[in-house]
């Protein structure tokens, strides 16, 4: 039996490593494609791009592992069935379930590893990934003047050239518009040629312009008539310095991104959820005890959508005890107070709704950290018995089945989280929707495998459909 288990493990580890690598590679390419607008044109170095890929692989591992486990278990058990090794094992009285013990043991090890990845590694990797992505997004592209096009990369200036010499850094037909005073095109320079030099230490770009004209619309001085003066002067040579310190890749302090729910580990998420529950519970309590209590003898406060219903005891004959000339003033003050109370109640309901929405996001993140590793075990429970049923090795049939199950899993996961965020269903029901859906399928397939059901025998499906058609024809 030990040799059989070693044979199964040896047949499983190769396809698992290959399918995990391919799945992870495809998910990384898809992720980079989704961020192509941020990465394009920034001339990011290979080392920075490698870090971005490395940090993103931690969270993508939780998506790639279920597909890899399903595909490799299908290929392993399918190959044993295709080569009649599975039939020989069954004839010896060994069930598919017993033969799959090493796969399930390895699945438990993978589950424990993914729990650690989900609870502790992913938050740290997300902090690195999103802070790095933010820095890439804020990076200005390199200074590049394209002949015939305006360049607006330097803050406060707009430039255009007719041509340039790459070897000598000479620019020809230079136009510079100065917008530093935020008054429009009030200053401009036109030069026949210019020499461009860059000092990497001070990060200063120097433009020495030759044979040009400067135009200025001068703002009138304070206390003098509101008349703008126009000046124009020619120059043989003039030099301008531009600050280029904002160009290139600059890192931001990662602590600024740490409070986000994607960056919190297990303990931090639990602590944040407890704090948010306390704040959310105190919102309505403050409305009832602090704001409304001095005015009304409140019995209850109920929320319905964006409306608040207040039940109170009011002494109806109280107003009649006042003189008639004071009743109007009392009613007017009461109406103003009621309007203020209504506005405050609407604000409280809106704030409570926002706090509840944020709380659900944190709860979704916490529960998904457990739901995704559990899905890996379920995919393994589907793959091993299903591979024994289909008896197809290789890549073709197992790949098609695996992709179908993975698409179903991904749709259920995204839609479940969406419904949970919108409070259509509970957070637990939304996050564990793939588990609730796929677990019965896994149990059913395991049962079919234990009784040697020919689940994918086309002749049996044909007979079943033919029997249904005959039944309708008789009616």
Backbone torsions as a table, in degrees:
resi	resn	phi	psi	omega
1	UNK	NA	-35.5	179.3
2	UNK	-63.6	-38.4	178.9
3	UNK	-65.8	-37.9	177.3
4	UNK	-63.1	-42.7	179.1
5	UNK	-64.7	-39.1	176.9
6	UNK	-65.6	-37.1	177.6
7	UNK	-63.9	-43.3	179.4
8	UNK	-64.3	-44.4	179.4
9	UNK	-63.1	-41.0	179.8
10	UNK	-65.4	-38.0	178.9
11	UNK	-72.3	-22.0	-175.1
12	UNK	-89.9	-39.4	-171.4
13	UNK	-63.0	-39.8	179.8
14	UNK	-62.4	-57.2	177.5
15	UNK	-59.6	-33.8	-179.6
16	UNK	-66.0	-45.8	179.5
17	UNK	-63.6	-41.8	-179.0
18	UNK	-67.6	-46.7	-178.2
19	UNK	-67.3	-35.2	177.5
20	UNK	-65.8	-42.0	179.6
21	UNK	-64.9	-44.7	-179.0
22	UNK	-66.4	-44.0	179.9
23	UNK	-62.1	-43.5	179.4
24	UNK	-65.4	-38.8	178.5
25	UNK	-64.0	-43.8	-179.9
26	UNK	-64.2	-41.7	179.4
27	UNK	-66.4	-36.4	177.8
28	UNK	-67.0	-42.6	177.6
29	UNK	-61.9	-41.7	178.3
30	UNK	-63.8	-38.0	178.9
31	UNK	-66.5	-45.3	178.9
32	UNK	-63.2	-35.9	177.9
33	UNK	-65.4	-36.3	179.5
34	UNK	-68.4	-23.3	178.6
35	UNK	-105.3	22.8	-175.7
36	UNK	-65.4	-30.9	179.0
37	UNK	-65.9	-30.0	179.2
38	UNK	-80.5	-38.2	-174.3
39	UNK	-83.0	-26.0	-173.8
40	UNK	-67.2	135.9	173.5
41	UNK	77.7	3.3	-177.4
42	UNK	-93.3	-9.5	179.3
43	UNK	52.0	50.4	179.5
44	UNK	-73.1	137.4	-179.2
45	UNK	-68.1	161.9	-179.0
46	UNK	-64.6	-34.5	-179.6
47	UNK	-66.4	-40.0	178.6
48	UNK	-67.1	-42.3	178.6
49	UNK	-65.2	-36.3	177.6
50	UNK	-65.5	-40.0	176.5
51	UNK	-63.0	-40.6	179.6
52	UNK	-61.9	-43.3	178.4
53	UNK	-65.7	-42.3	-178.1
54	UNK	-63.9	-43.9	-179.0
55	UNK	-69.9	-32.5	-179.6
56	UNK	-74.4	-23.9	-175.7
57	UNK	-67.3	-21.7	-178.9
58	UNK	-65.5	-50.5	179.9
59	UNK	-72.2	-33.2	179.4
60	UNK	-70.7	-21.7	177.8
61	UNK	-61.7	-33.0	179.2
62	UNK	-68.4	-23.1	175.4
63	UNK	-89.6	-35.0	-176.8
64	UNK	-75.6	-32.0	-175.8
65	UNK	-62.2	-46.2	178.6
66	UNK	-59.2	-43.4	179.1
67	UNK	-63.8	-40.7	-179.7
68	UNK	-66.1	-42.1	178.7
69	UNK	-63.9	-42.3	180.0
70	UNK	-65.0	-48.9	-177.1
71	UNK	-64.7	-45.8	-177.2
72	UNK	-68.2	-37.4	177.6
73	UNK	-68.9	-37.7	175.0
74	UNK	-61.5	-45.3	-178.8
75	UNK	-65.9	-40.2	-177.4
76	UNK	-65.6	-54.8	-177.9
77	UNK	-71.4	-32.4	176.9
78	UNK	-65.4	-37.9	178.5
79	UNK	-67.1	-40.3	177.2
80	UNK	-63.4	-37.8	178.1
81	UNK	-72.7	-36.9	-178.5
82	UNK	-67.6	-33.5	-179.6
83	UNK	-93.2	13.3	176.7
84	UNK	62.5	13.7	175.0
85	UNK	-71.8	-33.6	179.0
86	UNK	-67.2	-37.6	177.4
87	UNK	-64.4	-39.8	178.2
88	UNK	-65.0	-38.5	179.0
89	UNK	-66.0	-41.9	179.9
90	UNK	-66.3	-36.3	179.6
91	UNK	-66.0	-22.4	177.5
92	UNK	-85.9	4.2	177.6
93	UNK	86.5	15.4	179.8
94	UNK	-101.6	123.9	-177.8
95	UNK	-80.2	162.7	176.9
96	UNK	-62.4	-37.5	179.4
97	UNK	-61.6	-43.9	179.5
98	UNK	-69.4	-37.1	178.6
99	UNK	-65.5	-27.9	-176.6
100	UNK	-88.1	5.3	-179.6
101	UNK	-51.4	-48.2	-178.2
102	UNK	-63.5	-32.2	177.5
103	UNK	-66.1	-43.5	179.6
104	UNK	-68.8	-35.8	176.1
105	UNK	-63.4	-43.1	176.9
106	UNK	-65.8	-35.7	177.3
107	UNK	-62.7	-37.4	177.2
108	UNK	-65.7	-39.1	177.1
109	UNK	-63.7	-44.4	177.8
110	UNK	-62.9	-39.4	178.0
111	UNK	-60.3	-46.0	178.3
112	UNK	-62.8	-39.9	177.8
113	UNK	-64.7	-42.5	-179.6
114	UNK	-68.9	-30.1	174.2
115	UNK	-61.3	-45.4	177.5
116	UNK	-64.0	-42.2	178.5
117	UNK	-61.5	-45.6	-176.4
118	UNK	-67.9	-42.3	-174.5
119	UNK	-78.4	-34.5	-169.9
120	UNK	-124.4	-41.6	-175.0
121	UNK	-75.8	-44.0	-176.9
122	UNK	-60.3	-44.4	178.4
123	UNK	-58.4	-43.0	178.8
124	UNK	-65.7	-41.1	179.0
125	UNK	-67.2	-38.5	177.5
126	UNK	-63.0	-39.7	177.8
127	UNK	-61.0	-44.1	177.8
128	UNK	-66.6	-42.5	-175.5
129	UNK	-65.8	-52.1	-174.4
130	UNK	-71.9	-32.8	174.9
131	UNK	-67.3	-39.6	177.1
132	UNK	-66.9	-40.4	178.3
133	UNK	-64.3	-38.5	177.7
134	UNK	-63.8	-42.4	179.4
135	UNK	-64.5	-37.5	176.6
136	UNK	-65.4	-40.4	-179.8
137	UNK	-64.0	-35.4	-178.8
138	UNK	-83.5	-7.8	-179.0
139	UNK	-70.8	129.4	175.9
140	UNK	-81.9	143.8	177.3
141	UNK	-66.3	159.4	-180.0
142	UNK	-58.8	151.3	178.0
143	UNK	-66.2	117.2	-176.7
144	UNK	-146.2	111.4	177.0
145	UNK	-92.3	118.9	179.2
146	UNK	-101.1	124.4	-178.8
147	UNK	-54.9	133.2	177.9
148	UNK	86.5	-0.5	-178.4
149	UNK	-127.3	144.9	176.2
150	UNK	-79.1	139.5	177.3
151	UNK	-114.3	123.5	-176.5
152	UNK	-117.8	22.7	-176.2
153	UNK	-72.1	-28.1	178.3
154	UNK	-86.3	123.7	-175.5
155	UNK	-60.9	126.3	176.7
156	UNK	91.0	-1.1	-177.5
157	UNK	-135.7	151.1	173.6
158	UNK	-132.8	128.3	-173.5
159	UNK	-127.0	153.4	176.5
160	UNK	-150.6	139.9	177.5
161	UNK	-127.9	157.5	177.2
162	UNK	-89.3	-38.9	179.2
163	UNK	-160.5	169.5	179.3
164	UNK	-152.6	158.0	177.5
165	UNK	-111.1	111.7	-175.8
166	UNK	-65.9	-30.2	-176.4
167	UNK	-75.4	-40.3	-175.7
168	UNK	-102.8	-3.9	-177.0
169	UNK	59.3	30.6	176.4
170	UNK	-90.4	135.5	178.1
171	UNK	-111.4	144.6	-178.0
172	UNK	-129.0	143.7	-179.1
173	UNK	64.8	50.6	-173.6
174	UNK	-86.4	135.0	173.2
175	UNK	-127.5	129.4	-180.0
176	UNK	-127.7	123.8	175.9
177	UNK	-107.5	125.4	-176.9
178	UNK	-97.4	115.1	179.3
179	UNK	-113.0	18.4	-173.3
180	UNK	-66.3	-22.5	179.5
181	UNK	-88.8	0.5	179.3
182	UNK	56.5	38.4	177.3
183	UNK	-122.9	19.7	-179.6
184	UNK	88.4	-158.1	-177.9
185	UNK	-83.4	70.9	-178.2
186	UNK	-95.8	-9.8	178.5
187	UNK	-142.4	132.5	-179.4
188	UNK	-148.1	151.3	178.6
189	UNK	-128.3	140.8	175.1
190	UNK	-129.3	125.3	-177.6
191	UNK	-132.6	147.5	177.8
192	UNK	-67.8	-39.6	-178.2
193	UNK	-152.5	166.7	179.8
194	UNK	-156.9	148.8	177.4
195	UNK	-107.1	126.4	-176.8
196	UNK	-108.6	126.5	175.5
197	UNK	-133.3	151.7	-178.8
198	UNK	-130.3	130.3	177.4
199	UNK	-101.6	105.9	-175.4
200	UNK	-67.1	-26.3	-179.1
201	UNK	-71.2	-49.4	179.6
202	UNK	-88.6	-7.4	-177.3
203	UNK	53.9	51.2	178.8
204	UNK	-119.6	133.0	174.3
205	UNK	-100.7	126.4	-178.0
206	UNK	-111.7	127.5	175.0
207	UNK	-116.8	112.9	173.6
208	UNK	-100.9	110.8	-174.3
209	UNK	-99.7	144.0	-176.1
210	UNK	-122.9	142.8	172.4
211	UNK	51.2	71.5	-178.2
212	UNK	-142.0	-176.7	-179.8
213	UNK	-133.7	140.7	175.0
214	UNK	-114.7	133.9	178.4
215	UNK	-115.0	135.3	-179.4
216	UNK	-137.2	135.8	167.3
217	UNK	-103.9	102.8	-174.2
218	UNK	-80.8	134.6	177.4
219	UNK	-74.4	134.9	-178.1
220	UNK	-63.5	146.6	179.1
221	UNK	-72.3	156.0	-178.1
222	UNK	-66.2	132.0	179.1
223	UNK	91.9	-6.8	179.3
224	UNK	-104.9	164.5	-178.8
225	UNK	-54.4	146.0	-176.5
226	UNK	-76.5	71.4	178.6
227	UNK	-126.9	128.5	178.6
228	UNK	-87.1	133.5	179.0
229	UNK	-97.9	138.9	178.4
230	UNK	-108.3	126.6	179.8
231	UNK	-122.7	152.1	178.1
232	UNK	-148.2	131.3	176.5
233	UNK	-145.7	148.4	179.2
234	UNK	-95.2	154.5	177.8
235	UNK	-142.6	147.7	174.1
236	UNK	-85.4	-36.5	179.5
237	UNK	-155.9	134.2	176.7
238	UNK	-144.9	146.9	-174.5
239	UNK	-121.3	134.0	178.2
240	UNK	-123.5	144.1	176.8
241	UNK	-117.7	133.4	-179.3
242	UNK	-121.0	132.7	-180.0
243	UNK	-76.5	122.6	-178.8
244	UNK	-113.8	21.4	-177.2
245	UNK	-67.6	-23.4	179.6
246	UNK	-79.9	-8.7	-178.4
247	UNK	-86.6	153.8	-178.8
248	UNK	91.4	178.4	-174.6
249	UNK	-89.1	122.2	180.0
250	UNK	-122.8	137.8	-179.4
251	UNK	-91.3	144.3	178.0
252	UNK	-105.3	152.2	178.1
253	UNK	-62.8	121.5	-175.4
254	UNK	-67.0	-22.2	-178.1
255	UNK	-63.2	-20.7	178.7
256	UNK	-67.9	-23.9	-178.6
257	UNK	-98.7	-7.5	-171.8
258	UNK	-61.7	-35.4	-176.2
259	UNK	-69.7	-13.0	-177.3
260	UNK	-65.6	146.9	-174.6
261	UNK	-64.9	-22.5	177.5
262	UNK	-72.4	-17.8	-175.2
263	UNK	-101.9	2.9	-174.6
264	UNK	-97.7	139.0	175.2
265	UNK	-83.7	-172.4	-173.4
266	UNK	-60.0	-52.2	-178.1
267	UNK	-63.3	-40.1	179.9
268	UNK	-67.1	-37.1	178.0
269	UNK	-65.5	-44.3	179.8
270	UNK	-62.3	-43.5	178.7
271	UNK	-63.6	-41.8	179.7
272	UNK	-65.9	-39.2	179.8
273	UNK	-65.5	-41.9	177.7
274	UNK	-61.7	-41.9	179.2
275	UNK	-65.6	-40.6	-179.1
276	UNK	-68.6	-36.0	176.1
277	UNK	-62.7	-41.7	178.9
278	UNK	-62.8	-43.8	179.6
279	UNK	-65.2	-43.5	-177.6
280	UNK	-65.5	-38.6	179.2
281	UNK	-69.2	-30.2	-177.8
282	UNK	-79.1	-16.2	-176.9
283	UNK	-64.1	-55.2	179.5
284	UNK	-68.2	-35.8	178.7
285	UNK	-61.8	-40.5	177.1
286	UNK	-64.7	-38.1	178.2
287	UNK	-61.4	-39.6	-175.9
288	UNK	-77.8	-47.4	-171.4
289	UNK	-88.2	-33.4	-173.3
290	UNK	-94.2	-39.0	-172.0
291	UNK	-98.7	-44.9	-174.6
292	UNK	-87.2	-26.2	-172.7
293	UNK	-59.5	-38.9	179.7
294	UNK	-64.9	-19.5	-174.7
295	UNK	-103.3	-33.5	-173.1
296	UNK	-131.2	151.7	170.2
297	UNK	-89.2	87.1	-167.2
298	UNK	-79.4	133.1	172.1
299	UNK	-93.5	-44.2	-178.3
300	UNK	-160.6	156.6	172.9
301	UNK	-126.6	127.4	-177.9
302	UNK	-125.7	143.3	178.2
303	UNK	-105.4	140.6	173.5
304	UNK	-147.3	101.2	-176.7
305	UNK	67.7	-123.4	178.4
306	UNK	-102.0	17.4	-177.5
307	UNK	-116.5	151.0	177.8
308	UNK	-121.5	129.1	177.9
309	UNK	-108.8	126.6	-176.2
310	UNK	-115.6	124.4	176.0
311	UNK	-102.5	127.7	-177.1
312	UNK	-148.0	163.3	175.9
313	UNK	-100.9	124.1	-176.8
314	UNK	-123.7	133.1	175.8
315	UNK	-83.6	105.2	-173.6
316	UNK	-66.7	-32.2	-176.1
317	UNK	-88.5	4.8	-177.1
318	UNK	-65.7	-38.7	-177.1
319	UNK	-64.6	-31.6	-176.6
320	UNK	-70.1	-15.3	179.6
321	UNK	-76.6	-11.3	179.9
322	UNK	-96.4	154.9	175.4
323	UNK	-60.8	155.2	-175.6
324	UNK	-62.4	-36.1	-178.0
325	UNK	-70.5	-19.2	178.8
326	UNK	-93.6	-15.0	-176.5
327	UNK	-65.6	-38.3	-179.9
328	UNK	-63.2	-43.8	179.5
329	UNK	-63.9	-40.5	179.7
330	UNK	-64.3	-43.4	179.1
331	UNK	-63.3	-41.7	180.0
332	UNK	-62.6	-44.9	178.2
333	UNK	-64.4	-39.8	179.2
334	UNK	-63.0	-39.8	179.2
335	UNK	-65.8	-42.1	177.9
336	UNK	-63.4	-41.0	177.9
337	UNK	-64.1	-40.4	179.3
338	UNK	-64.1	-39.0	178.0
339	UNK	-64.4	-42.4	177.5
340	UNK	-62.3	-41.6	177.8
341	UNK	-64.2	-38.7	179.2
342	UNK	-64.2	-45.8	-179.7
343	UNK	-63.3	-41.2	179.8
344	UNK	-67.0	-37.3	178.4
345	UNK	-65.5	-41.5	178.3
346	UNK	-64.5	-39.7	177.1
347	UNK	-63.1	-40.5	-179.3
348	UNK	-64.9	-41.4	178.9
349	UNK	-64.6	-40.8	178.9
350	UNK	-64.7	-42.9	178.9
351	UNK	-65.2	-41.5	178.5
352	UNK	-62.8	-38.7	178.1
353	UNK	-64.5	-42.0	178.7
354	UNK	-66.3	-41.2	178.0
355	UNK	-64.2	-39.1	179.3
356	UNK	-66.6	-39.4	178.8
357	UNK	-63.9	-42.9	178.0
358	UNK	-66.4	-38.0	178.4
359	UNK	-62.3	-41.3	178.3
360	UNK	-63.3	-37.0	178.3
361	UNK	-62.6	-41.7	178.6
362	UNK	-67.8	-39.2	178.8
363	UNK	-67.7	-38.0	176.9
364	UNK	-62.0	-44.1	179.8
365	UNK	-63.4	-39.5	-179.5
366	UNK	-66.4	-47.2	-175.5
367	UNK	-75.1	-29.9	178.0
368	UNK	-67.7	-23.7	176.9
369	UNK	-63.6	-25.9	177.4
370	UNK	-96.9	-33.4	-175.8
371	UNK	-66.8	-38.8	-177.5
372	UNK	-67.0	-45.2	174.5
373	UNK	-62.9	-35.5	177.4
374	UNK	-62.9	-35.9	178.9
375	UNK	-61.3	-31.0	177.8
376	UNK	-62.7	-42.9	177.7
377	UNK	-63.1	-39.7	-179.7
378	UNK	-65.7	-40.0	178.5
379	UNK	-64.5	-34.6	177.2
380	UNK	-69.6	-36.9	176.5
381	UNK	-67.0	-26.0	175.6
382	UNK	-80.5	-44.3	-170.8
383	UNK	-67.8	-46.2	-175.2
384	UNK	-63.1	-53.8	179.2
385	UNK	-68.3	-32.7	179.5
386	UNK	-68.5	-35.8	175.9
387	UNK	-64.4	-35.9	177.1
388	UNK	-68.5	-25.3	-179.8
389	UNK	-81.2	-45.9	-174.1
390	UNK	-77.0	-28.1	178.1
391	UNK	53.5	46.1	178.6
392	UNK	-127.2	116.3	175.1
393	UNK	-87.1	-159.0	179.9
394	UNK	74.2	-156.2	-174.2
395	UNK	-114.8	-31.6	-169.7
396	UNK	-55.7	-71.5	-176.9
397	UNK	-63.0	-46.1	176.9
398	UNK	-59.3	-36.0	179.4
399	UNK	-65.5	-43.9	179.7
400	UNK	-61.8	-45.9	179.9
401	UNK	-64.7	-42.0	-178.6
402	UNK	-63.8	-43.9	179.5
403	UNK	-63.6	-39.1	178.5
404	UNK	-62.1	-46.8	178.6
405	UNK	-66.3	-37.3	-179.0
406	UNK	-67.8	-39.5	177.4
407	UNK	-62.1	-43.6	177.1
408	UNK	-60.3	-44.3	179.7
409	UNK	-62.4	-44.5	-177.3
410	UNK	-67.0	-40.6	178.0
411	UNK	-63.8	-45.3	178.6
412	UNK	-62.5	-39.0	-178.5
413	UNK	-67.3	-48.1	-178.0
414	UNK	-68.3	-42.9	-179.7
415	UNK	-69.6	-36.4	177.8
416	UNK	-63.7	-44.1	177.6
417	UNK	-65.9	-35.8	178.6
418	UNK	-64.9	-44.9	178.5
419	UNK	-64.8	-35.3	178.4
420	UNK	-69.1	-39.1	177.8
421	UNK	-63.5	-36.9	-179.6
422	UNK	-84.5	4.0	178.2
423	UNK	61.9	25.7	175.2
424	UNK	-73.3	-40.4	175.2
425	UNK	-128.6	170.4	179.9
426	UNK	-68.8	160.5	-178.9
427	UNK	-62.7	-42.9	-179.6
428	UNK	-62.7	-44.0	179.4
429	UNK	-64.2	-38.7	-179.3
430	UNK	-70.9	-44.9	-176.9
431	UNK	-69.9	-40.2	-177.5
432	UNK	-93.8	16.6	177.7
433	UNK	-59.3	-43.1	175.3
434	UNK	-61.2	-36.9	179.5
435	UNK	-66.6	-45.2	179.7
436	UNK	-63.4	-30.2	-177.6
437	UNK	-84.5	-43.7	-173.0
438	UNK	-84.1	-25.6	-178.8
439	UNK	-63.2	-45.9	175.2
440	UNK	-60.3	-35.6	177.2
441	UNK	-63.7	-42.2	179.0
442	UNK	-63.1	-42.3	179.3
443	UNK	-64.8	-41.4	-180.0
444	UNK	-65.1	-42.9	179.4
445	UNK	-66.2	-39.6	177.8
446	UNK	-62.2	-39.5	177.4
447	UNK	-65.0	-44.3	180.0
448	UNK	-62.8	-35.9	178.9
449	UNK	-69.6	-36.2	-178.3
450	UNK	-68.4	-25.7	179.4
451	UNK	-102.2	13.2	178.7
452	UNK	55.8	45.8	179.6
453	UNK	-75.0	135.8	176.4
454	UNK	-86.1	72.7	-171.3
455	UNK	-66.3	-33.8	-176.3
456	UNK	-108.6	24.8	175.7
457	UNK	-79.3	114.6	-175.2
458	UNK	-64.1	-31.9	-179.6
459	UNK	-65.6	-36.3	178.6
460	UNK	-68.6	-41.0	176.9
461	UNK	-63.4	-38.0	-179.9
462	UNK	-65.6	-42.0	179.1
463	UNK	-64.6	-37.7	179.7
464	UNK	-64.8	-46.3	178.5
465	UNK	-65.3	-36.5	179.8
466	UNK	-66.9	-37.8	177.3
467	UNK	-65.3	-38.5	178.1
468	UNK	-65.9	-40.8	179.2
469	UNK	-65.7	-41.6	178.4
470	UNK	-62.5	-36.9	178.7
471	UNK	-63.2	-42.3	179.0
472	UNK	-70.5	-35.8	179.8
473	UNK	-65.4	-36.1	178.2
474	UNK	-65.0	-37.3	179.0
475	UNK	-69.6	NA	NA
